[in-house]
């Protein structure tokens, strides 16, 4: 895959939005890309529907709340963009998360934040915003943990491999990072891992990634998410690459066990693709 040229950056009112903006600017500079910063939250009237039953003044207060939040996001974006011509603000869409998913279809890369249930502004988005966006858009996403401090990820990359379309798409999306990495590790779990990892190594070598350390994680796939995070710490990875496994059933987003674990407990930025 060629370097990402168009990056869609999710903005909200959470405490880590500024960090995501700064990271997006670093990614844009590294890959000669353009970033569109797009605010996306649920309107206050959806978060506090009781206002609809109140006086018109209450509705006006809710709309003013949205305006203040948008202005705060724009100020944060301007500050962290630091005047970079690669960083572009866009006004929020009227239908929030649903329109954001459609906008995502036109981006080479999404930059998103891990959901933090403890953040006071967590109600700005549905709990399943991140997982549903990954599944609906099909676009690769760089997801930034809500805890920790991160520079440009990709010095040491851990690639989680499985012979699935999701893992193949994630590997393809990660090629720009893999080519720049100082160290690349690949790990697989399950009975097919020992046979598939050398094939992956040959594929990466064809893309100019000569040195790949292979880790056969064993025949059992249980707790693959937890084992991935443990291995990431062991090899000092600053980027984890993996497929995102899940589907929609009756409006409920069903995620695979490893995907769910990583989204809940990630300790390094994760490049995911469904």
N, C-alpha and C positions, 0 to 999 in steps of 0.2 A: 504494500500500500504506500502511496505517496504521502508526504507530510500533510497533516490536516491544514487546510487553508481557511475554513470557516468554522469558528468556535462559538457555540451558544452557551452563554454563562447564565446560570440561574441566580437571581438576586431575591433576597427576602429580608426580613427584619431581624434575623437571628444574629447572635453575637459573632459568628464566624464568617459572616458575609464579606467583611473587609479582607480577611485572609484569602478567601476564594478569589476575590478580584485581583489581589496582588499575584497569586499563583497563576491565574489566567494570563496576566500580562507577561509573566516569565515564559509561559508556554508559547504564547504568540511570538515573542522575540526569538525563542529558540527555533521555532519552525516556520518563521516568516508567514504568520497567520493573522487573520483579522478576528477580533472578538466582538460579539454583540451581547451587551449586558441587558438582560430582559427581566424586569421585575415580574414575579408571579406569586401571588398569594390569593387566598379566598377573600372576597370582599367582606368588610365588617358586617354587612347586613346578613351574610350567610353564616358568619360565626356567631352573631347575636340576633337571631331571627325575632326575638321578642320585641325588637325595636319596631318591626312592621306593625305590631298591634298598638303601638303607642302614638304619641302626637307626631305631627310632621316635623317638629323640632328634633325629635329623637333620630329620625331618618337623616336629617341634615347633619346631625352630630356624627353619625356613622360615616357619612360621605366625607366629612371633614377629617375624620380619623384616617380614612384611606389616603386622602391627599397628603396629610402630614407624613404618613409612613412612606409614601412614594417619594416625597421631597427628601426625606432622610436617606433613603436608598440612593437617590441621585447624588446627594452630597458625598456619601461614602464612596460611591463609584468614582466620582471626580477626583476625590482625594487619593484613592489607591491606584487609579489609572495613571496618575502622575504626568498628565499631559501627553501620554503616548498616542500617536496618531493611529495606532492599531486598535484602540479601545473605543467602542461606539455604544452609546446609550440608545435604548429604544423604549418608547412608552409602553406601559402594560396593556395587555389585551383585556377586553371587557369580561370574558368568560374564564379568566384565570387558568388553572391547571389544564383544562381541556384544550384550550387554544395553544398553550405552551407545547403540548405533545405534538400538535400539528406543525408548529413552527420548527420543532426539533427535526422533522423529516428532511429539512433542507440544510442541515448542519453536518459537517464532517465529524465533529466531536462535540459532546456535551461536557460541561464542567458543573458538577452538582455537589451538594453537601450532604453528608450523612445525617439522617434524622436523629435529633436529640430530644427525646421525650421530656427531659428535664428543663429544656429551654423555656423560659416564660412565654415566648412567642411561638411555641410549637403548634398551637392551634391555627396558625396562619395557613397551614396546608393540611390536606388529608393525611392520615398516618401512612397510607399506601402510595403517596405521591411518587416516591423514588422508584419503588418496585414496578408500579404500573407504567411509569414513563419509560423505564428500560424495556419492558415487554411490548408496549404499544409502539414506540418509535423505531425499535430495531437499530438504533444508532449507538455507536460506542460511547461510553461515558467515563470520564475520569471523576471518581468520587472521592471527596476530601473528608477525612475523619473530623469529628467535632472536637477532638482532643489532640493536642500535640502541635508542634511547629514544623512546617515543611517548606523546603526550598523547591527548586525544580526537580521533580522526581525522575528517576531513571538511571541513576549511577549504578545501582545493583538491582536487577530485575529478576523476580521470581515468576515464572510462567507455569500455571497449573494446566496440565494437558490431559485431554480425554478425547477419544475419537468420536467427536460430536460436531455438528455444524456450529453450535454456540462457541465451543473452544476454538474452532478453526477461525471463526470471524474475529474473536478476541485476539488471537495470534496475529492475524493479518492487520488489525487495527494498531497493534503494538509495534509493528516493524519499525516505524520511525524512532521509537524509544530504544528498541533492541539494537539497532545499528549504532546508536550513540553510547550505549551502556559500556561501562568498564568491565562488568561481570554479568553473566546471564546464567541463571539456574532454571532448570525445568524439572517438574515433578509430576508423577502420575500415580493414581491409586487404582486398585482393582487387578483382576487377573490378566488383563491385556496390557498393563502398564509396561512391563519389561520388554514386550515386543514392539510397542508403539513408540516409546521414547527414542530409540535409534532412528526411526523414520522421521520423527520431528526434528532431530538433530541434523539429518541430511537436508531436510527442507530449509532449516534456518541457515545452514552453510551455503546453500544455493543463493541465499539473499545476502551473503557477505558477512554472516555472523559466525565467525570461525570457532570461537571457544564457547562451548555450552556445557555446563556441569549438570549431569543427569542424576536424578534421585528417584529410585523406585520406592514408592511409599509403602509397598506391601500389597498383598492380595485383597485385603479387606478395605472397603470404602467408607466404613463407619467413621463418623466425626471427622470427615475430610476437612471441614471448615476450620475446626480447632487445630488440626494437625498442620494445615496450611499456615495459619498464623504463627504457630510455634516454629515452623521451618523458616518463615520469613524473618523471625527474630534471630534464629541461629545463623543465617547467612547474611544478616544485616541488610536485608532488602529494603529499598525505599520506594519500590513500586511492585504491586502484585497484579498480575494479569490473569483473568479467568473468564470463562463463559458464565452468563447469567441464565439460570434454569428456572423456568416458571411458565404459567399459562393462566388465562382467565377462565373461571367457571362461575357462571351466574353472578357476574360482577365481583367475585371474590378473587383476589390475586393469590394464586397458589405458588409458592416458591419452593425450590429444592432445598434440602437441608443445608448443604454447603453454602449456597447463595444466601440463605436466611442468616446463617451464622456470621458470615463475613459482613453483611449489611448491618448487623447489630453490633458486632464487636471488632470491626476493623481497627488496626493500629497504624497502618500506612495507607497512602493513597492507593486506590484500586482502579484499574482499567478494566471495565466490564463490557461485554457485548452479548446480546440475546440472540 
